[in-house]
Amino acid sequence: MGGNFPFVGERKSELRGLHRVEDLHSALEALRDHLAELQLAQIAHGRRAIILFEGPDGSGKHYALKQLAAAFDPCHCAVHATRLDRRRSEEGHWLAPYWRALPAGGNTAIFYRSWYRRVLDERVHGQCDEELAARLFDEINEFEAQQRDYGTLIVKLYFAVSPAVQQQRLEQRSRSPWRRPGPADMPLIVDNPAYLRALAELRANSDTRWSPWKTIDGDDEPHAALLALEAIADAWAGAMPAEPPQPLEAPTRVA
């Protein structure tokens, strides 16, 4: 695994010191090109991958997602924007929609918000008690462990944002005639004590050895996108073989 991907090791220290907008955008362009190369190895070797973009509204995850979408071949990845699915047990398991969205060999499934909405949004809004939350975390951890057991790479990115920046972004959105919230939209507010408790429990119960969280500071969107793509590139370089697959030899004919 891993191998000859020089960009990750040689350029990372340079990227962390960037401050000018022009430098950040140049670094993002270089990372997009590098991720496109890394995806070729994934496709050629038929490896599966899952990426989660989690975090409250206004945390910069959408900007980072657009940067990733500009890097990956769209024929081999799919973006799933998750809605809450509060189905009852007689209607099927609540993870069923995610099972149906799992990637085929060589493909990546990107979840913009994910199965963690049930242990974040529902906990914050009083729709998930302690007993249910414990069961949900167990099922989530088992689900993710199964994916890793069958060779699927999982990258979980959590975008954090300060209260002042989130408030500014939410106010900007509210002024747009194209982005009016619906009656069911209840954004997670980062200085809400209920959110802070739910987030602490999420980290305590789902930051596992087989699928750890990577926290992204989302206050500066270009820099957050840089850190997110950097984390994905690190994961791809460590998991995808660096050499092309060997061609199969022609079968020997038997008279």
N, C-alpha and C positions, 0 to 999 in steps of 0.2 A: 504494500500500500504506500501511498504518497510517492515521493521520488522527485523527478526532475522538473519541478515547477518553480523556477527561480524567482518569479515576481513576489511570491508570498514572503519569502525570507529577506530578500534584498531591498524591497521597496517599502516594507511596512514601517520602518523607523522614519523614513522620509515623510510618509503620509501623515503620521501622527503630529508632525510639527507644522502642518499647513494651516494658514489662517486667511490668506487672501481669497476672495471669492473665485478669482480666476484660477488660482492654484487648485482649489478644491474641485472645480469643474474639470480641470485637466486630469486630476487624479481619478475622479469618477469615470471619465472617459477611458482611462487606462485600465481601471478595474473592470469595466464592462467588457472591454476587449479580452481581458484575461479570463473572465468568467465564461465567455463564449468558447474559448479554447478548452477550459476545464470541462464544459458540458460535452464537448466532442468525445472526451474519454468516457464520460458517463454513458453516452448513447452507444458508443462502440462496444462497451463491455456489458451493456444491458443492465446497468445498476438503477435501482429505484431510490427516490429521495422525496422527503417531505420538508417543507419550510413553513413555519408559523410566524405570522406577523401579528403579535398581540400588543395590547396597550390601550389606554383610554383615547377617546376622541381628542384630536388636536395634538397628538404626541409625535407627529412626523412620520408615521409608518406608511401613509399613502404615498408621500414623496419618494421614500425609499423603495416602495414596491414598484413605482413607475421606472426607477433607475434599473431595478433588476429585470423588469419586463423588457427593457431596451437591450439587455445583454443576452438573454436566453433565446434560443430558437423556439418560437411559439408552437411549432409542430410537436415539440417534446416537453411541453409544460402546460399546465392548466391552473388558472387562478379561481379559487372558490371564495366568494364573499359570503361569510357565514351569517345566517339569521338565527335567532333563538328558536329552538324546536322543543317546545314543552309538551311533547306527546306523553300520553298516559301509557302505562305498561301494556294495556291490551292493544295499543296501536303500534307496537313494535319497540325494539330497544332504541334508546335515544341516540346511540352512536351509529345506528344504521346508515344515516345519510353520509357519514364520513367513511364507512366501509365501502360504500358505492363509489366514493371519489378517490380511493387509493390508486396510486400510479401503477402503470404497467412497466415492464422492464425497459430501461433506457429513458424513462420519463420522470418528471418532477411534478408533484402536487403542491401548490402554494395556497395556504389558507390565510385569507385576510380576516382576522379574528378566527376563532376556532372552537373546539369543544370546551375550551376553558371559559367560554361565556357563562356556562351554567354555574361555575364556582366563583365567578367574579360578579357579573351583572345581577344574577339572581340572589346572591348573598347580599349584595349592597342594597337591593330593593326589597329585601325581606321575603323572598320567595323560596328560600332554601335554608332549612334548619341544620343544626350541627350533625344530626344523624344522617341526613341525606347527603350532606357535603362529604362526610367520611366515606360513604359508599361511592360517591361520584369520583373522588380522588383514587380510590382503589381501582375502579373500572378504567379510569384514564391511564393510570400507571401500567395496568395489565395490557391495555390496548397498545400503548407505545412500546412496551417491552416485546410484544408479539411482532411488531413491525421490525424492530432491531434484530430479533431472533431470525427473521427471514431475510436479513441483509439489506434492509431499508435504512438509509441515512436520514436522521431527523435533526433539523436545526430549528431551535426555538428562540426567537428574538422577542424580547419584551421592551417596548418603547416607553420610557419614562419622560415626564414633562413637569416643569415647575408650575405651580398654580397661576402665577401671573401670565406666563406664556400661553397656557391653556385657555385662560379667560380671554385673552386678546384674540386668539385664533377662533374661538367659538363665537365671539362677537362679530368678527369679520365674516364668518360663514352666515350668521343670522341676517346680515344685510344683503346677501345675495338672493335674488329672486329664483335662482335655479337650485338652491340648496336648502329649501325650507324643511325643517324637521317635521316628521309625521307625528300623529297623536301618540304612537307607541314608542317614540324615540326618547330614551332617558339616558343621556350621556353620563359616563362615570366622571365625577368631579374629584380631582386628585387630592384636594385638601379635606374631603369628607372623611371623618373618622371611620365610617363603615367601610369605605374603600380601602383605607390604609390597613384595617384589620384583615379584609379579604385578601389583599395583596400579600401581606405577611404570611397568611396561611397557604396561599398558592405556592409561594417560594419554599415554605417549609415542607410541603407535602408533594411537590411535583418536580423539584430540582434534583433529578435522579442521576445516577451514574450513567445510565444508558441514554438519557435525553436531558442534559442540563440546560438551564436557561442562560442566555446571553443578554445582559441588560444594555440597552442603547439609550444614551442621553439624547432626547429628541428636541431640546430647546433650539438648536441650530439645525435646520433641516438638511442642508447640503452635507454638513459634517456628520449628522446622524446617518444619512444614506451611505456615506463613505465607510463608517464603522460597520454598518449592517452588511454591505457588500464584502467588506474585508473579512468579516466573520464567516460568511458563506464561502468565500474563496478558500479560507483556511480549512473549513470542513471538507470541501470538495478535494482539495489537494491532499488531505490526509486520508481520504476514503477511496478515491478513484485511482486505479492503476495508471502509472505514468507512461507505460508503453502500450502501443497498439496490440490488440489481440493477435495471436499467431494464427495464420490461415490453416484450415484443416487440410490434412493430406488427402489426396485422392484415394478412395478405397481400393484395395487390391482385389482384382477380379479372380474368382476361383472358377476353374474349368468344371 
